[in-house]
């Protein structure tokens, strides 16, 4: 029999990596994927928006990248998302492509509640402006906490 000498090691498990995805996605957070999975599969799980600009990666998931911020299109140009907890926002500086009212609302939230930890809190901070500009902000991996 040709298969008699073959042994299967049932203790071998695929390598799984964790990748943090934030920015112009519906569901920011940590996603697990086996080595070799396409980054596009992870981006789909995070929920791409019409404004999302996918980064170009030639390789599949291999553990070399632990966090990705998805940028967005605005008026035909690619724009970078801004950290909602950044000093720029907290100090109420103008942010290119974002209304000053949105910056003010986030700054007010930061003063009253501390850091924003996820898209749910960002939505609370922005209120009715969330649909218009919520995708223009991200929460840094070190500040992220899943919503209850």
Residue pairs with C-beta under 8 A, 6 or more apart in sequence:
14 34
14 35
15 34
15 35
15 63
16 32
16 33
16 34
16 35
17 32
17 33
17 34
17 35
17 61
17 62
17 63
18 30
18 31
18 32
18 66
19 30
19 31
19 32
19 33
19 39
19 42
19 61
19 65
19 66
19 67
19 68
20 28
20 29
20 30
20 31
20 66
20 67
20 68
20 141
20 144
21 28
21 29
21 31
21 42
21 43
21 46
21 67
21 68
21 70
22 28
22 29
22 67
22 68
22 69
22 70
22 81
22 138
22 139
22 140
22 141
22 144
23 52
23 68
23 69
23 70
23 71
23 72
23 81
23 135
23 138
24 48
24 49
24 51
24 52
24 53
24 70
24 71
24 72
24 81
24 135
24 136
25 43
25 46
25 47
25 48
25 49
25 52
25 70
25 135
26 46
26 47
26 48
26 49
26 119
27 45
27 46
27 47
27 119
28 46
28 118
28 119
28 138
28 139
28 144
29 46
29 118
29 144
29 146
30 144
31 42
31 45
31 46
33 41
33 42
33 61
34 61
35 60
35 61
35 62
35 63
36 60
36 61
36 62
37 60
37 61
38 60
38 61
39 55
39 57
39 60
39 61
39 68
40 54
42 61
43 52
43 54
43 70
46 70
48 54
48 70
49 72
49 135
51 72
51 73
51 74
51 135
52 70
52 71
52 72
52 73
52 135
53 70
53 71
53 72
53 73
53 78
54 70
55 68
55 70
55 71
57 65
66 141
67 141
69 80
69 81
69 138
70 81
71 78
71 79
71 80
71 81
72 78
72 79
72 81
72 135
72 136
73 79
74 97
74 136
79 96
79 97
79 136
81 135
81 136
81 137
81 138
82 88
82 89
82 95
82 98
82 136
82 137
82 138
83 89
83 137
83 138
83 139
83 140
84 106
84 116
84 122
84 125
84 137
84 138
84 139
85 110
85 115
85 116
85 139
85 140
85 143
88 95
89 95
89 103
89 106
89 107
89 110
89 137
90 107
90 110
90 111
91 107
92 100
92 103
92 104
92 107
93 103
94 100
94 103
95 102
95 103
95 136
97 136
98 133
98 136
98 137
99 129
99 132
99 133
101 129
102 126
102 129
102 132
102 133
102 136
105 125
105 126
105 127
105 129
106 116
106 122
106 125
106 126
106 137
108 125
109 116
109 121
109 124
109 125
110 116
110 125
113 121
115 143
116 122
116 125
116 139
116 143
117 139
117 143
117 144
117 145
118 139
118 144
118 145
118 146
118 147
119 134
119 139
119 147
120 147
121 147
122 130
122 134
122 137
122 139
123 130
123 134
126 133
126 134
